[in-house]
Amino acid sequence: MNDQTPTGDEHGALGDAEYAEFMELAAEEGFDLEEVEGDIAAAGHGPLPVLAVIGRPNVGKSTLVNRIIGRREAVVEDKPGVTRDRVTYEADWNGRRFKVVDTGGWEQDVLGIDASVAMQAEFAIEAADAVVFVVDAKVGATDTDEAVVKLLRRAGKPVVLVANKVDGPSGEADAAMLWSLGLGEPHPISALHGRGTGDMLDAALEALPEAPAQTFGATVGGPRRIALIGRPNVGKSSLLNKVAGEERVVVNELAGTTRDPVDEMIELGGKTWKFVDTAGIRRRVHLQEGADYYASLRTAAAVEKAEVAVVLIDASESISVQDQRIITMAVEAGRALVIAYNKWDTLDEERRFYLEREIERDLVQIPWAMRVNVSARTGRHMEKLVPAIETALSGWETRIPTGRLNAFLGEIVASHPHPIRGGKQPRILFGTQAGTKPPRFVLFASGFLEAGYRRFVERRLREEFGFEGTPIHISVRVREKRGTKKK
């Protein structure tokens, strides 16, 4: 990579001198230096580039996504439109890591198939750095495909055209017919059998930037990006209007009146912030499942573009599974996190008591998230939002120098050694923080560290160094016995 910054990005967040010292330590402890280098590079990546997989229902998008991520995780069924909730996955091809957005086309009779495909394609394209457009080679290009081509042209993102269901040489002619779409060479593949997918992925990675175009507020004085997310009708648009001090977004009692994400530059606490409003999709009862799917696609698009996710929860109702899913989406995307409990002014003592119990039970995994109690309607406690966002961003960008981190790890190992298992006692030998946004640590150990001990290390890291409002990623590399090598 020729575009390295002087800070030594090729070593994650480690400067050259720190990196050299660290590698010396790894060599002394008998680690494979090439692997250590790979671990640091992998953990040190900034936000990953995003590849969206789009196309009509039933052309094999989810099968292709499973093929790309190397595991059967996206839902695959014979009936069109079964993809739910989870839409973003991490993938790795030839040592390069990226994210895949799966858009398992919802077939909505009322909207008409063209409209629903266009809608989901639009959200996905918005989130993506490059697009894989899947067409069924056996069926050929349909009117819906032509409509998607128009969208792609308008968006101007790099596109890799994929002719799926080409199971052998006889299908190549069908694939060649897709040149007519005007998107360049069609890549003939069989997502089901894996035929041609390697070449297709090579082309997709060529289309993807090394890192996303979004430089996350790195420009001096550039506004920080905040995604306002939450389930439909939780008060996101009202909150945006309140912080903006004017009616910028349509607010309606009908759940989900916001159709398009609205980016708003808003002056708050003496600074300009960029708010991405992602209120739910307009829903009709019989289209509810489809609408939830769109809402999650839109949320994924907004979160990918943001640095901080402010998750709005209706405090007057029980914390729902949907609330928890939305929080998980933000955490998995590695964004700084603020939970805003809305309608706080309407709660009586009993509801407040039960809400605290629900938070302890349902949000036990994220005690580190910043919390504010607000009222979007009256504006109560709005002034607390900015300090919470700033604290979360500060935690998100915090980096601990390697020397200080290792002194801390040494103390942990001495005072709280790992439990003995099978006559052995694994030990953390040393570690480094290879990246920020969010903080990413690589620990090198003499044996397997149990999940409970990793959680303990994370808890102690937070107690010692803060990291408020941000997820932390910890990966562990176990030293192989000398003389043995991974195949």
Salt bridges, closest charged atoms under 4 A:
GLU10 OE2 - HIS11 NE2 3.83
ASP16 OD1 - HIS11 NE2 3.29
GLU18 OE2 - ARG399 NH2 3.27
GLU29 OE1 - ARG479 NH1 2.99
ASP32 OD2 - LYS485 NZ 2.05
GLU35 OE1 - ARG477 NH1 3.65
ASP39 OD2 - ARG477 NE 2.65
GLU73 OE1 - ARG71 NE 2.33
GLU73 OE2 - ARG86 NH1 3.32
GLU77 OE1 - LYS79 NZ 3.29
ASP85 OD2 - ARG325 NE 3.45
GLU90 OE1 - ARG97 NH2 2.89
GLU126 OE2 - LYS305 NZ 3.06
ASP136 OD2 - LYS165 NZ 3.19
ASP145 OD2 - ARG56 NE 3.43
ASP167 OD2 - LYS138 NZ 3.79
ASP167 OD1 - HIS193 ND1 3.58
GLU172 OE2 - ARG195 NH2 2.99
GLU246 OE2 - ARG248 NH2 3.33
ASP263 OD2 - ARG225 NH2 3.33
ASP263 OD2 - LYS305 NZ 3.82
GLU264 OE1 - ARG248 NH1 2.49
GLU289 OE2 - ARG84 NH2 3.80
ASP292 OD1 - ARG283 NH1 2.66
GLU304 OE2 - LYS99 NZ 3.33
GLU304 OE1 - ARG335 NH2 3.57
GLU307 OE2 - ARG224 NH2 2.84
ASP314 OD2 - LYS343 NZ 2.99
GLU317 OE1 - ARG231 NH2 3.04
ASP323 OD1 - ARG231 NE 2.90
GLU332 OE1 - ARG86 NE 3.52
ASP345 OD2 - ARG377 NH2 3.25
GLU356 OE2 - ARG371 NH2 2.77
GLU358 OE2 - ARG351 NH1 2.85
GLU360 OE2 - ARG357 NH2 3.15
ASP362 OD1 - ARG361 NE 2.94
GLU390 OE2 - LYS271 NZ 2.78
GLU397 OE2 - ARG224 NH2 2.55
GLU450 OE2 - ARG421 NE 2.53
GLU458 OE2 - ARG462 NE 3.10
GLU463 OE1 - ARG460 NH1 3.25
